[in-house]
Amino acid sequence: MNTKRLAPLVWLLILCLGLTACGGTGKRDNEDGRHQGAGQAQSKAREDDGGNGKIGGNGKRSSARQRADGSAVPRWKTLAGGSESEARVLKPMDNYLLQRKYPNVFVLHAPEDENRIALTFDDGPDSRFTPRVLDVLKKHNVKATFFVMGSRVKGVPRVARRIDDEGHVMGNHTYWHPKLWRQSAGRIRWEALETDHAILEVAGYAPKLFRPPYGALTEELLTQLSAMNYTVVGWNVDSLDWKQLPADQVEANVVSNVRPGSIILMHSGGNWDQDLSGMVEALDRIIPRLKEQGMTFVTIPELLGVPKSK
């Protein structure tokens, strides 16, 4: 065989194989670059989710809320997980089952051996309803427990300071009010610690008490919150004021269900478009009626015998 004739064919074959290999490598490099970029984007989304609240609990960027006049609603006036009426039906587990399994971490009410009860208020502070709630409490010389959002403590620190100045107790209700059962352990930790820091700045203590948004819990959540040294507080009397009910209905919901040791859920704030006027009016009636029945109003630390701070 004539090797001189074969030599050009051999070199041509080597050249073709080299070009094929380079193309394949280039394709893999492009794919690796896309995967790396996706990973960086996911990492950035996680940072935004915790750091500035621009990513919602479902991983999608939140859209701005607008008032009727077209002006934007500040993010701290919204609830990241949606209004109570939207999210309550999604609760992942039965709280009574969880309380029986984790009695040293999670409480729904106190023992019934004393006529002591506790008023609790979620989703504040705000500038619309929290000051009115404080006015009613002051009028009747009653102390309560406010489970506050860190973003709102930052938004209206003057109202948060008033809560503390007037002898009420603050507990942690997360920073942005997300659906915690859908969040990562890192996001949950961020929500809790940022709110601790916000309360510390205005009241001088990091709270021992924690209440999850929508009252929604899982075993994994309770385990993590316990490791963070929180006492998790639920309720056994729901005023349903978050449904924007009239005062008569809110009053009936509370008075007809209270018993010694009850923890009563009300709201001193809500989603930006909620009207809680019925709650404020009802509160002014509920307190004297329950006092007439021999009930004494105390804070959650007094009711449960736990400290207000860690």
N, C-alpha and C positions, 0 to 999 in steps of 0.2 A: 504493500500500500504506500502511496506517495504522501509522506508526512508533511511535505511543503504545502500540499493542497488542503490538508486537514487543519493546519495551524490557524488560518483565518476563521474557520468555523468554530474552533475551540474558543478562541478569544471572543467571538460574537456570542457564544453560549454563556461564557463567564460574565460578559457585560450585561446580558439580559437578566441573569440570576441576581446580579448586584442591584439592578434597578428595581426588581421585584421586592427584594429584601428591604431596600430603602423606603419604598412605598408603604410596605406593611408596617415598618417601624414608625413612619410618620403618622399612619393611621392610629396606631396604638398610643403614640404621644398625644395626638389630638383627643383621643378618648380619655386618656389619663388627665389631660388638662380640664376636660369638661367635668369629670368626676371630682377633681380637686376644687374646681370652681363651685360646684354644687355643695361640697362639704363646707367651703368657706362661707357660702351664702347661708347655709343652715346654721352655722356657728354664729354668724352675724345676727340672724333672726332670733336666736336664743338670747343674745346679749340685749337686743332691742326689747325683747319680751320682758326681761327683768329690768333693764336699765332705764328705759324711757317710756314704756307702756305703749309703744306704737304698733306692736304686734298683738293681736287678740289671742285669746286662749285657744282658738282653733288654728293658730299659725298664720292667719291672714291679717293683712294690715287693716287696721280699723279705719272706717270712714268718719269724717267729721260730722258731728250732729249740728243741726241748724235750728234756730228758733223760727217762729212764724215770720219775723221781720228779716230773715236771711242772715242774721248774725250768728257766728259760730259759738257753740257751747263749750266752755273750757272742759278739758278731759276729766278734771277732778270732780266735776259735777255729774258725771255719768258713772254707771256701774259696769265694769268691764264684762261681767258675765251676763248682763242683761237685767231687767227688772225682776223683782220677786215673782210676779205673776208668770213670767216667762220661764223661770228656772226652778221653781219649787217642785214641779212635777217630775224633775229629772233626778231627784235625790237617789243616790246609788244604793243606800242600805237603810234598814230600819234602825233609828237611833235608840229605841228601847232595847233592842237586842245587843247593840254595841255597848250600851251603858251597863247591862248586866254582865257582859264579858270583861269590861274594863272599868270597874267601879272606882278605882283609885286614880283614874285619869279623866273620866268623862262623867259629868253630873247633869241631871235634868231637873232635879228639885232637891230640897233638903228633907230631913225627917219631919214627920208631922206632929211631933211632940210639943211644939211651941207655935203660938199664933204669930209667927214672923214670916214675912214675904218680901220679895225683892222685885222692884221695877228695873227693867233693863231696856236700853234704847240702842238700836243699831243704826249704822250707816251715816252717822254724823261725823264731825259737826258740819252744819251748814249755817247760812246767814238768814234763812227763811223760817225754819221751824225749831231749830235747836234753842235759840234765845227765848222763844215762846214757851217751850217745854221747861226751860230753866226758871222762867218767871212763875209758872204754875207750881213747880216744886218748891221754890222759895216761899211762895204764898202759903203753902201748907206745911212748911218746915219738914220736908221729906228729902232724904238723900237717896240717890239712885246710882246705877252703874251704866256707863256709856261705853259700848263697844264701837270704837272709832276707826275710821279708815285713815291710814297714814297720809294719803294724798290730800285728804280734806283737812287734816290737822295742819298740813303745810299750806293749804289754800286759805284757811281762815283761822290762823293761830290765836287771834284775839278771842274767838268763841271757845276754842279748846282751853285756853288759859282760864276762861271764866268757869268752865266745868270744874277744873281743879280748884280754883280759888273759892268756889262755893261749897267745897267739901264732898263733891261726888268722886267716884272712882272711875278710872278709864281702863278698858281692856282692849286687846288687839283684835281687829276685825279685817286684817290684811290691808295692803296698800291700795290696790286697784279694784278689789272685790271680784276676783275671777271665780270660775268654777274650779275649786282646788282639786277635785278628784280627776280632772283632766290635765293637770299640770305635772311637770317633772319635779323630783325632789329638790332640785336646785332652785326652781322657780318658787316653790312653796317656802323654802328657807328665805329667799330674798324678800318675798312678800311680808313674812313675819318680822324679820330683822329690821327692814326699813321702817316698818310701823313702830317697832320698839324704839328705834332711834328718834322718830318724830315725836312720840309721846315723851321720851326722856328730855327732849329739848324744851318742851313747854311745861311739863309737870315735875321733872326731876327724878323720875323713876322709869325703869323698864317693866312693863306689866307682867304679872304672873298669869293673868286671865286671858284666854283666847276663845273667840267664837268664830267658827268658819262661816263664810258667806252662805246664805240660804240654809244654814244649819246642816249642810251636807257633809258626811264623813264616810270614810272607809277604814278598815283595820290598818292599812298601810299609813294613812294619814294620822291616825291616833298614835301609832307607834312613833312616827317621826316627831309629832308635837310633844309627846311625852319625853322623848330624848332631848328636846329643846327646853325642858323644864316648865312647860305650861300646864295649867289646869284648864281643861276644855269645858266650856259652859254652854249647855243647851237651854231648854225651857220646857215647861209642861202646860203653860197657858199662852195661847197665841191670840193677840187682839185682832189679828187680821186687818190691822190698819193699813197695811201695804196694798190692800184692795181698794183703797180710797173710799172706805165706807163712811156713812154719816155717823155722827157722834153717838146716837142712840144705839146703833148696832155695835160699835166698838165697845161701848160701855157694857152692853149685855154680854158680849163675848168674854170679857174679863171677869165681871162680877159673878156670873153664873158658873164659872169654872174654877175660881180660886179656892184653895184649901190651905191649911197651915203648911208652910214650907215651899209654897209655890214660887216659881221663877216666871215672871210675866214678860213676854216679848212685846215691845213696841218699837217704833222707829222715830228718831229725831231728825232724820233726813231720808232721802230716797233718790231715785233717778231724777234727773233734772226737771222732768215734766210731771212728776207726781205731786198731787195735792193732799197733804196730810192735815188739813185744817180740822177734819172730823176727829182725828186723834187728839189734837190739842184741847178741843172742847170737851171731849170725853174724859181726858185725864183730870180735868178740873172737877169732874163729878165722881170719878172712880175713887180718888183718894179719900174724900170724906165718907163715902158710902162704906168702904172697907174698914176705915177707922171705926165707924159706928158698929161694925160687926166684931170689933175687938182685935183687928189685925194691926201689927206694928210693921212699918216699912223700914228695911235695913238694906245695906249694900251687900253685894255678893260675898266679899270677904267676911263680913259679919255673919251672914247667913250660913256660910260653909265652914267658917273657922280657918280660912286660908289667908296668907298675906296678899296685899295688892301688888307687890313688886317681887321680882325674882331675888 
